[in-house]
Amino acid sequence: MFAYSFLLSLCLFGATDAFAASDPLDRYNVVWDTPSKDHNGSMPIGNGEMGLNVWVEPNGDLVFLVARTDSWDENMRLCKIGRVRIKFTPPLTGDNFRQTLRLRQGEIEVAAGVGDSAVSARIWVDANRQVAHVDAWSQSNFQMQAAWESWRTEKRTLEKKEGHGIDSFPGPVVVYPDTIVGGQKNRIVCYHRNPVSPWKSTLEMQHLKPAIEIGSDPLLHRTFGAVVQGKGFVGVDDKTLKTRKPGKRFSLAIYTKTVTPATEAEWLAAIQRDIDKMKEIRPTKTLMKHRRWWNDFWNRSWVYVSGDAEAETITRGYMLQRWINACGGRGRYPIKFNGTIFTVNTVFDADYRQWGGCYWLQNTRLPYWSMLAAGDYDLMRPLFRMYREAMPLAKLRTQIYFGHEGAFFPETMSFWGTYNNGYCGWNWRTDGKPGDPIANPYIRFHYNGTLELLAMMLDYYAYTGDRDFLDSELLPFADECLLWWDEHWKRDAKGKLKMFPSYSLETFWNVTNPAPDVAGLQWDLDWLLSLSDDEIGADRRKHWAKLRGAVPNLPMREVDGKKALSPVEGKIPRGHNRENPELYAIFPFRIYGVGKPDLEMARRTFEIRRAKRNSGWCQDDIQAAWLGLAETAAKYVAGRAANKHRGSRFPAFWGPNSDWIPDQDHGANLLIALQSMLLQADEGKLLLLPAWPKKWNVNFKLHAPQKTIVEGTVRDGKLEKLKVTPQTRRKDIVILPVQ
């Protein structure tokens, strides 16, 4: 440990190559040898809560956008905090320019110049604190100037297209300006404070007025901002700092903070407390702990595919998507499927994102499924927390809308639990009444999300064995959500649930017993009933066993005289979206698959599926893997990994597809599919290589239920190395032949 600390202190200002060894991860560092034209050439970096989009412009300016997962404005848009522009003298341009994303260290390094006049800068967002650092050094004297830039400089009415969900709003929607705090000695202080909020009016419009008494406004006077300062920097004006005199080493820090609610004085006091705490820790120790976090993260799991150019592209996509997950996935709120915190000003300004600020659970879920096999359990917590905190509103809404107990969550939901206003329907304010169908036809009776979230929570418990999570989060969620499913539907003559009117995802409307809902109920209830009485209790077992007996069979159909899964019970109506709801019985509700009954029937269903795609949120890649279709899964994964956004320089900025840039569904499908090709874990068994092609070699480390870790190496179609931790799980391994 002493040697590591000593080396780290030596290279606080210097090349990180002091630690260089043979590291396969280094092969997937992103290296650029020219500056970027603009923000479309940015690299993402972050600590899970705070993130930067970093680029160097042709004139040598180092520029980055600053974001957080909790910077919600007065219109519930997840906004950037601002932009920082740093000018170097001499500039970061000319000969020997190099910008490198160092994955293992969690840093971006920029260098330019020749000989003793070369200047280098390291940009990193502390993995353990809400501060970003720019450390710069040279063998010769140089200078720096840092300026804060904002585009929210005056009160402005949003255009309708700027905010999804406000496009049918009956009146103007206003964005308010940021505040630059004057009189700050040798530092820049900027914040945005929401002077108004739609929270109360949204609850009133959606007939949830009683919620006002049990909740608090999450937007009103929410204040988010930054403080920029550094040793040796002095103020030029309220928005600009510069180095007092030329030097060979400088460090600039950008601290961020969100407080809800807060006055200017309260926010300033809160961020100052954070700054004071950080000053107590030596910079070398801070950097050491930062690098240790990232080293531990990369050592949790990995997948290195090799054998041809496609394999290299797949590995690069896998590693960089996992990087993006970690950079934006440990914050106060879940990952936004439509760009996470790394959107750039592609259309209107840096705050714009297609589909706006709400969470679509059908889209939000996909990054989180990938975190189980990766062992990234800490990244899953924000998703569970958001739904747990919205539970009181969900229960109240069920009582008001449907007149029974339990809880349901809208498919498209604000972070505090309400419908998107535009989707609910603005005419509800005057014409609607509780229980009326909402206006948006795509999610009107789309209820499947709670079942999938419960399935994910069950897997989380299976992987971690976290008993506190079971007792305090999973079971209370299961109680309320399954109660809704039990009480909401009538029974048919046989005592089975008759789920009508319902939706089979967004595709088939006003149907009976949609396949995803039936599969979800079967999967979740069977999972819960497999737990012991010590875990769930006798009363729950009795109630859930009765509900399980009321769940109908999965809908079936005949195609060319052969049985196949059907998306709905009875006649299939016209489709309204490009989805395959019947395949939800393969993933995420893994009723059919390798080593399970009726595999050929499930494969036949996959083959005749209505929509065939391997981009965006379409999960054909994953379902092919769970069916053991190695050739199809490999083809789809390779195509997905190569399909990045052409206008973005960073290799894992996918999209927009049906989401936005970077499309988190696209990258998440890549991760889940590749993991599922290597390892599938259900019913106590660990199926190894269930859909792995002979043409690719692989070295991997993945997680499985019962706190199990499986490491292996496949070369030339043969499993050369296998390590299972704990060893007692070795007996549960089933090695399947590569295809």
Residue pairs with C-beta under 8 A, 6 or more apart in sequence:
4 288
5 284
5 285
5 288
7 18
7 19
8 284
8 287
8 288
8 291
9 284
10 18
11 18
11 19
12 135
12 283
12 284
12 287
13 135
13 137
13 249
14 137
15 109
15 120
16 102
16 105
16 107
16 109
16 122
19 105
20 26
23 104
24 302
24 304
24 699
25 103
25 104
25 298
25 302
25 319
26 102
26 103
26 104
28 103
28 315
28 316
28 319
28 320
29 100
29 101
29 102
29 103
30 43
30 100
30 101
30 320
30 650
30 651
31 98
31 99
31 100
31 101
32 41
32 98
32 99
32 100
32 649
33 97
33 98
34 97
35 41
35 55
35 56
35 57
35 58
35 60
35 92
35 93
35 97
35 99
36 42
36 55
36 56
36 57
36 649
37 57
37 58
38 55
38 57
39 53
39 55
39 63
39 65
39 344
39 345
39 350
40 344
40 346
40 647
40 648
40 649
41 55
41 648
41 649
41 650
42 53
42 54
42 55
42 64
42 65
42 342
42 344
42 649
42 650
43 53
43 54
43 55
43 99
43 101
43 108
43 650
44 51
44 52
44 53
44 54
44 323
44 324
44 327
44 328
44 342
44 650
44 653
44 662
45 51
45 52
45 54
45 101
45 106
45 107
45 108
45 123
45 124
45 125
45 327
46 52
46 67
46 125
46 326
46 327
46 328
46 341
46 342
47 125
47 126
47 127
47 128
47 129
47 130
47 327
47 330
48 69
48 127
48 326
48 327
48 328
48 329
48 330
48 331
48 379
49 68
49 69
49 70
49 130
49 330
49 331
49 332
50 66
50 67
50 68
50 125
50 130
50 131
50 132
50 256
50 331
51 66
51 67
51 68
51 125
51 327
51 328
51 340
51 341
51 342
52 64
52 65
52 66
52 67
52 123
52 125
52 132
53 64
53 65
53 67
53 342
53 344
54 62
54 63
54 64
54 108
54 123
55 62
55 63
55 64
56 62
56 63
56 92
56 93
56 97
56 99
56 110
57 63
58 93
59 91
59 93
60 87
60 88
60 90
60 91
60 92
60 93
60 94
60 112
61 85
61 86
61 87
61 91
61 92
62 85
62 86
62 88
62 92
62 110
62 121
62 123
62 134
63 83
63 84
63 85
63 86
64 83
64 84
64 123
64 132
65 80
65 82
65 83
65 344
65 350
66 80
66 81
66 82
66 83
66 84
66 132
66 226
66 254
66 256
67 79
67 80
67 81
67 341
67 342
68 81
68 130
68 224
68 256
68 258
68 331
68 341
69 78
69 328
69 331
69 332
69 333
69 334
69 335
69 341
69 382
70 224
70 258
70 331
70 332
70 333
71 78
71 79
71 80
71 81
71 192
71 224
71 258
72 78
72 79
72 194
72 218
72 219
72 222
72 224
72 357
72 415
73 79
73 175
73 176
73 192
73 194
73 219
73 222
73 351
74 174
74 175
74 176
74 194
74 195
74 196
74 197
74 198
74 219
75 158
75 163
75 166
75 173
75 174
75 175
75 198
75 357
76 198
76 219
76 356
76 357
76 358
76 414
76 415
77 163
77 351
77 353
77 356
77 357
78 333
78 336
78 341
78 353
78 357
79 152
79 192
79 224
79 351
80 350
80 351
81 190
81 192
81 224
81 225
81 226
81 256
82 148
82 149
82 150
82 178
82 190
82 225
82 226
83 148
83 149
83 150
83 151
83 350
84 146
84 147
84 148
84 149
84 228
84 254
85 146
85 147
85 149
86 121
86 134
86 144
86 145
86 146
86 147
86 252
87 144
87 145
87 146
87 147
88 119
88 121
88 136
88 142
88 143
88 144
89 142
89 143
89 144
89 145
90 113
90 117
90 119
90 142
91 112
92 110
92 111
92 112
92 113
92 119
92 121
93 112
94 112
94 113
94 114
95 112
95 113
95 114
96 111
96 112
96 113
96 114
96 118
97 111
97 112
98 109
98 110
98 111
98 112
99 108
99 109
99 110
100 108
100 109
100 110
101 107
101 108
102 108
102 109
103 294
103 298
103 319
103 323
104 291
104 294
104 295
104 298
105 124
105 291
105 294
105 295
106 124
106 125
106 127
106 290
106 291
106 293
106 294
107 122
107 123
107 124
108 122
108 123
108 124
109 120
109 121
109 122
109 123
110 120
110 121
110 123
111 118
111 119
111 120
111 121
112 118
112 119
113 119
113 138
115 139
116 138
116 139
116 140
117 138
117 139
117 140
118 138
118 139
119 136
119 137
119 138
119 142
120 136
120 137
120 138
121 134
121 135
121 136
121 137
122 133
122 134
122 135
122 136
123 132
123 133
123 134
124 132
124 133
124 135
124 287
124 290
125 131
125 132
125 133
125 327
126 132
126 133
126 286
126 290
127 289
127 290
127 293
127 294
128 286
128 289
128 290
128 293
129 274
129 278
129 286
130 255
130 256
130 257
130 274
131 253
131 254
131 255
131 256
131 274
131 278
132 253
132 254
132 256
133 251
133 252
133 253
133 254
134 251
134 252
134 253
134 254
135 249
135 250
135 251
136 142
136 144
136 249
136 250
136 251
136 252
137 248
137 249
137 250
138 248
139 248
140 248
141 246
141 247
141 248
142 246
142 247
142 248
143 242
143 243
143 245
143 246
143 247
144 233
144 242
144 243
144 250
144 252
145 236
145 240
145 241
145 242
145 243
146 188
146 228
146 230
146 233
146 240
146 241
146 242
146 252
147 239
147 240
147 241
148 180
148 188
148 190
148 226
148 228
148 239
148 240
149 239
150 178
150 180
150 190
151 345
151 349
151 350
151 351
152 175
152 176
152 177
152 178
152 192
152 351
153 177
153 178
154 177
155 174
155 175
155 176
155 177
156 174
156 175
157 172
157 173
157 174
157 175
158 166
158 172
158 173
158 174
158 175
159 348
160 166
160 167
160 169
161 167
161 348
162 348
162 352
163 173
163 356
163 357
164 354
164 355
164 356
164 357
164 358
164 420
164 422
165 356
165 357
165 358
165 420
165 421
165 422
165 423
166 173
166 356
166 421
166 422
167 422
168 422
168 426
169 421
169 422
169 426
170 426
174 196
176 192
176 194
176 195
176 196
178 190
178 191
178 192
178 225
179 190
179 191
179 192
179 193
179 225
179 264
180 188
180 189
180 190
180 238
180 239
181 189
181 190
181 191
181 238
181 264
181 268
182 238
183 238
184 235
184 238
185 235
186 229
186 233
186 234
186 235
186 241
187 227
187 228
187 229
187 233
187 235
187 241
188 226
188 227
188 228
188 229
188 235
188 238
188 239
188 240
188 241
189 225
189 226
189 227
189 228
189 268
190 225
190 226
190 239
191 223
191 224
191 225
191 226
191 264
191 267
192 223
192 224
192 225
193 221
193 222
193 223
193 262
193 264
193 267
194 219
194 220
194 221
194 222
194 223
195 221
196 220
197 217
197 218
197 219
197 220
198 219
198 421
199 217
199 218
199 219
199 220
199 416
200 212
200 217
202 414
202 418
202 421
203 209
203 211
203 212
203 215
203 418
204 212
204 429
205 421
205 424
205 426
205 428
205 429
206 397
206 418
206 419
206 421
206 424
206 428
207 400
207 401
207 428
207 432
207 433
207 434
208 393
208 396
208 397
208 400
208 418
210 396
210 400
211 392
211 393
211 396
211 397
214 392
214 396
215 392
215 393
215 416
217 261
218 260
218 415
218 416
219 260
220 261
221 260
221 261
221 262
221 263
222 258
222 259
222 260
222 261
222 262
223 258
223 259
223 260
223 261
223 262
223 263
223 264
223 266
223 267
224 256
224 257
224 258
224 259
225 256
225 257
225 267
225 271
226 254
226 255
226 256
226 257
227 254
227 255
227 271
227 272
227 275
228 241
228 252
228 253
228 254
228 255
229 241
229 252
229 253
229 255
230 241
230 250
230 251
230 252
230 253
231 250
231 251
232 243
232 244
232 245
232 247
232 250
233 241
233 242
233 243
233 244
233 250
233 252
234 241
234 242
234 243
234 244
235 241
236 242
241 252
243 250
251 283
253 278
255 271
255 274
255 275
255 278
256 271
257 267
257 270
257 271
257 274
258 332
259 266
259 267
259 270
262 270
278 286
297 326
297 376
300 374
300 375
300 376
300 701
300 703
301 373
301 374
301 375
301 376
301 700
301 701
301 702
301 703
302 319
302 699
302 700
302 701
303 315
303 318
303 674
303 675
303 678
303 698
303 699
303 700
303 701
303 702
304 315
304 698
304 699
304 700
305 311
305 312
305 314
305 315
305 318
305 674
305 696
305 697
305 698
306 312
306 315
306 696
306 697
306 698
307 695
307 696
307 697
308 695
308 696
310 638
310 641
310 642
311 696
311 697
313 638
313 641
313 642
314 637
314 638
314 641
314 670
314 674
316 641
316 651
316 652
317 640
317 641
317 651
317 652
317 667
317 670
318 641
318 670
318 671
318 674
320 650
320 651
320 652
320 667
321 370
321 652
321 667
321 668
321 670
321 671
322 370
322 374
322 376
322 671
323 652
324 340
324 342
324 652
324 662
324 664
324 667
325 335
325 367
325 370
325 371
325 376
325 379
325 668
326 376
326 379
327 340
327 341
327 342
328 335
328 340
328 341
328 342
329 335
329 340
329 367
329 371
329 376
329 379
329 382
330 378
330 379
330 382
331 341
331 382
332 382
333 382
333 386
333 415
334 359
334 364
334 368
334 382
334 383
334 386
335 364
335 367
335 368
335 382
335 383
335 664
336 353
336 357
336 359
336 364
336 664
337 359
337 360
337 363
337 364
337 366
337 367
337 617
337 659
337 663
337 664
337 665
338 353
338 354
338 355
338 356
338 363
338 659
338 660
338 663
338 664
339 353
339 655
339 659
339 660
339 661
339 662
339 663
339 664
340 662
340 664
342 653
342 662
343 350
343 352
343 353
343 660
343 661
343 662
344 350
344 661
345 351
345 352
346 352
346 647
346 661
353 660
354 656
354 659
354 660
355 659
355 660
356 420
357 414
357 415
358 412
358 413
358 414
358 420
359 386
359 412
359 413
359 414
359 415
360 411
360 412
361 409
361 411
361 413
361 449
361 452
361 453
362 411
362 446
362 448
362 449
362 452
362 505
362 506
362 617
363 617
363 659
363 664
363 665
364 383
365 449
365 452
365 453
365 456
365 588
366 617
366 619
366 664
366 665
366 668
366 669
366 672
367 664
367 665
367 667
367 668
368 379
368 380
368 383
368 456
369 456
369 588
369 668
369 672
370 668
370 671
370 672
370 675
371 377
371 379
371 380
372 380
372 456
372 459
372 460
372 463
372 703
373 672
373 675
373 679
373 702
373 703
373 704
374 671
374 675
374 702
374 703
375 702
375 703
375 709
377 460
377 463
377 464
380 456
380 460
383 453
384 457
384 460
384 473
386 415
387 409
387 453
387 477
388 473
388 476
388 477
389 416
389 417
390 409
390 413
390 415
390 416
390 417
391 407
391 476
391 477
391 480
393 416
393 417
393 418
394 407
394 408
394 409
394 417
394 480
395 405
395 406
395 407
395 480
397 407
397 408
397 417
398 404
398 405
398 406
398 407
398 408
398 484
399 405
400 434
401 434
401 435
402 435
402 488
403 435
404 484
404 487
404 488
405 483
405 484
405 487
406 480
406 481
406 482
406 483
406 484
406 485
406 486
406 487
406 488
407 450
407 480
407 481
407 483
407 484
408 447
408 450
408 481
408 484
408 488
409 417
409 449
409 450
409 453
410 417
410 418
410 419
410 420
410 423
410 438
410 443
411 443
411 446
411 447
411 448
411 449
412 419
412 420
412 423
412 440
412 443
413 419
413 420
414 420
418 424
419 438
420 440
422 439
422 440
423 438
423 439
423 440
423 443
424 438
424 439
424 440
425 432
425 438
425 439
425 440
426 439
427 439
428 436
428 439
437 444
437 445
438 444
441 509
441 576
442 506
442 576
442 577
443 503
443 506
444 503
444 509
445 501
445 502
445 503
445 509
445 510
446 503
446 505
446 506
447 502
447 503
447 517
448 505
448 514
448 516
448 517
448 520
448 584
450 481
450 484
450 485
451 481
451 485
451 516
451 517
451 520
451 521
451 523
451 524
451 589
452 520
452 588
452 589
453 477
453 481
454 474
454 477
454 478
454 481
454 482
454 520
454 524
455 520
455 523
455 524
455 527
455 588
455 589
456 588
457 469
457 473
457 474
457 477
457 478
458 474
458 524
458 527
458 528
459 705
460 466
460 469
460 474
461 469
461 470
461 474
462 705
462 706
463 703
463 704
463 705
463 706
463 707
464 707
465 706
465 707
470 535
475 536
475 540
478 524
478 528
479 540
482 524
482 525
482 544
482 547
485 497
485 521
485 547
486 547
486 550
489 497
489 498
489 499
489 500
490 497
490 498
491 497
491 498
491 550
492 498
495 549
495 550
496 550
496 551
496 552
497 513
497 521
497 550
497 551
497 552
498 512
498 513
498 552
499 512
499 513
499 514
499 517
499 518
500 510
500 511
500 512
500 513
501 510
501 511
502 510
502 511
502 512
502 513
502 514
502 517
503 509
503 510
503 511
503 514
504 511
504 514
504 515
504 516
504 517
504 567
504 568
504 581
505 514
505 516
505 577
505 579
505 581
505 584
506 576
506 577
506 579
507 567
507 575
507 576
507 577
507 578
507 579
507 581
508 514
508 567
508 568
508 572
508 573
508 575
508 576
508 581
509 573
509 576
510 573
511 567
511 568
511 569
511 570
511 573
512 568
512 569
512 570
513 552
513 555
513 568
513 569
514 555
514 567
514 568
514 569
514 581
515 554
515 555
515 565
515 566
515 567
515 568
515 581
515 582
515 584
515 585
516 581
516 584
516 589
518 551
518 552
518 553
518 554
518 555
519 554
519 584
519 585
519 589
519 591
520 584
520 589
521 547
521 548
521 551
522 548
522 551
522 554
522 589
522 591
523 589
523 590
523 591
524 589
525 544
525 547
525 548
525 551
526 548
528 536
528 540
528 544
529 541
529 544
529 545
529 548
533 541
536 544
552 569
554 565
554 585
554 591
555 565
555 566
555 567
555 568
555 569
555 570
555 582
556 563
556 564
556 565
556 566
557 563
557 564
557 565
557 566
557 572
558 564
559 604
559 608
562 601
562 604
563 601
564 582
564 601
564 604
564 605
564 608
565 582
565 583
565 585
565 592
565 601
565 602
565 605
566 572
566 582
567 580
567 581
567 582
568 581
575 610
578 610
578 611
578 613
578 618
579 611
579 618
580 609
580 610
580 611
580 620
580 623
582 605
582 609
583 605
583 606
583 609
583 619
583 623
585 591
585 592
585 602
586 592
586 593
586 602
586 606
586 623
586 626
586 627
587 619
587 622
587 623
587 626
587 676
590 596
590 626
590 682
592 598
592 599
592 601
592 602
592 626
592 627
593 599
593 602
593 626
593 627
593 628
593 680
593 682
594 626
594 627
594 628
594 680
594 687
594 690
594 691
594 736
595 685
595 687
595 690
595 734
596 682
599 627
599 628
602 627
603 627
603 629
606 620
606 623
606 624
606 627
606 629
609 620
611 618
612 620
613 620
614 620
614 621
614 636
614 637
614 639
614 640
614 669
615 640
615 643
615 657
615 666
616 655
616 657
616 658
616 659
616 663
616 665
616 666
616 669
617 657
617 658
617 659
617 665
617 666
617 669
618 669
619 669
619 672
620 636
621 633
621 636
621 637
621 640
621 669
621 670
621 672
621 673
622 669
622 672
622 673
622 676
624 632
624 633
624 636
624 673
624 691
625 633
625 673
625 676
625 677
625 680
625 690
625 691
626 676
626 680
626 690
626 691
627 691
628 690
628 691
628 736
628 739
629 691
630 677
630 691
630 692
630 693
630 738
630 739
631 693
631 739
633 673
633 676
633 677
633 691
634 677
634 693
634 695
634 696
636 673
637 670
637 673
637 674
637 677
640 666
640 669
640 670
640 673
641 670
643 654
643 666
644 651
644 652
644 653
644 654
645 653
645 654
645 655
645 656
645 661
645 662
645 663
647 661
648 661
648 662
650 662
652 662
652 667
653 661
653 662
654 661
654 662
654 663
654 666
654 667
655 661
655 662
655 663
655 666
656 663
657 663
657 665
657 666
658 665
659 665
659 666
675 702
676 690
676 691
677 689
677 690
677 691
677 692
678 688
678 689
678 692
678 698
678 700
678 702
678 712
679 686
679 687
679 688
679 690
679 700
679 702
679 704
679 710
680 686
680 687
680 690
681 687
681 704
681 705
681 708
684 705
684 732
685 732
685 734
686 704
686 708
686 710
686 724
686 729
686 732
686 733
686 734
687 734
687 736
688 710
688 712
688 719
688 722
688 733
688 734
688 735
688 736
689 714
689 719
689 735
689 736
689 737
689 738
690 736
691 739
692 698
692 714
692 738
692 739
693 738
693 739
694 716
694 717
694 738
694 739
696 714
697 713
697 714
697 715
697 716
698 712
698 713
698 714
699 712
699 713
699 714
700 710
700 711
700 712
700 713
701 709
701 710
701 711
702 709
702 710
702 711
703 709
703 710
704 710
704 729
706 729
707 726
708 724
708 725
708 726
708 729
709 723
709 724
709 725
710 722
710 723
710 724
710 725
710 733
711 721
711 722
711 723
711 724
711 725
712 719
712 721
712 722
712 723
713 719
713 720
713 721
714 720
714 738
717 738
718 738
719 735
722 733
722 735
724 730
724 733
